């Protein structure tokens, strides 16, 4: 069905770039922790260094992506998925001759 193809396209259009962006950000953190130790040891405030800030930003990024996906899914994916589900239920009801 074209609607299902559209649903899959929308889903992949968000998930693949978000995954690549997050994994790249995480890999940057790991690489810099291993090979840019001087920079990562730089103190920002008191005993808080760049490595700690980057590490905490990993958590922030995770929550931000989850929130963005939730908004995207609610606005774009869920209405189309509900429509497809209703069409499927109607098809099943017609083929059985009864409502489920």
C-alpha positions as CSV (number, residue, x, y, z in Angstrom):
1,X,0.0,0.0,0.0
2,X,1.3,3.5,-0.8
3,X,0.3,4.7,2.7
4,X,2.5,2.0,4.4
5,X,5.4,2.9,2.1
6,X,4.9,6.6,3.1
7,X,4.9,5.6,6.8
8,X,8.1,3.6,6.4
9,X,9.7,6.5,4.4
10,X,8.8,9.0,7.1
11,X,10.1,6.7,9.9
12,X,13.4,6.0,8.1
13,X,13.7,9.7,7.2
14,X,13.9,10.5,10.9
15,X,15.5,7.5,12.4
16,X,18.5,7.0,10.1
17,X,19.8,10.5,10.2
18,X,19.2,10.8,13.9
19,X,21.0,7.5,14.5
20,X,24.0,8.5,12.3
21,X,24.2,11.9,14.1
22,X,24.1,10.4,17.6
23,X,26.6,7.7,16.8
24,X,28.9,10.2,15.2
25,X,28.6,12.4,18.3
26,X,29.3,9.4,20.6
27,X,32.3,8.3,18.5
28,X,33.7,11.9,18.6
29,X,33.5,11.6,22.4
30,X,35.3,8.3,22.5
31,X,37.9,9.3,20.0
32,X,38.6,12.6,21.8
33,X,38.8,10.8,25.2
34,X,41.5,8.5,23.7
35,X,43.5,10.8,21.5
36,X,42.8,14.3,22.7
37,X,43.3,13.8,26.4
38,X,44.9,17.2,26.8
39,X,41.8,18.9,25.5
40,X,39.5,16.6,27.4
41,X,41.4,17.3,30.6
42,X,40.9,21.1,30.3
43,X,39.1,22.5,33.3
44,X,35.9,24.3,32.6
45,X,34.8,25.3,36.1
46,X,36.5,24.0,39.3
47,X,37.1,20.3,38.9
48,X,34.7,20.0,36.0
49,X,36.6,19.3,32.8
50,X,35.6,19.1,29.1
51,X,35.4,15.3,29.2
52,X,32.8,15.4,32.0
53,X,30.8,18.1,30.1
54,X,30.9,15.9,26.9
55,X,29.8,12.9,28.9
56,X,26.9,14.7,30.4
57,X,25.9,16.0,27.0
58,X,25.6,12.4,25.8
59,X,22.7,12.0,28.2
60,X,21.2,15.3,27.2
61,X,21.4,14.3,23.6
62,X,19.7,11.0,24.3
63,X,16.8,12.7,26.0
64,X,16.6,15.3,23.3
65,X,16.4,12.7,20.6
66,X,13.8,10.8,22.4
67,X,11.7,14.0,22.9
68,X,12.1,15.0,19.2
69,X,11.1,11.5,18.0
70,X,8.1,11.5,20.3
71,X,6.9,14.8,18.8
72,X,7.7,13.7,15.3
73,X,5.9,10.4,15.8
74,X,2.9,12.0,17.3
75,X,2.6,14.6,14.5
76,X,3.5,12.6,11.5
77,X,3.6,8.8,12.1
78,X,0.8,8.1,14.5
79,X,-2.0,9.6,12.3
80,X,-0.9,7.6,9.3
81,X,-0.5,4.4,11.4
82,X,-4.0,4.9,12.9
83,X,-5.4,5.3,9.3
84,X,-3.7,2.1,8.2
85,X,-4.9,0.2,11.2
86,X,-8.5,1.4,10.6
87,X,-8.2,0.3,7.0
88,X,-6.8,-3.1,8.0
89,X,-9.6,-3.6,10.6
90,X,-12.2,-2.7,8.0
91,X,-10.7,-5.2,5.6
92,X,-10.6,-8.0,8.2
93,X,-14.2,-7.2,9.2
94,X,-15.3,-7.4,5.6
95,X,-13.5,-10.6,4.9
96,X,-15.0,-12.3,8.1
97,X,-18.4,-10.8,7.5
98,X,-18.3,-9.4,11.1
99,X,-16.7,-6.6,13.1
100,X,-13.8,-7.3,15.4
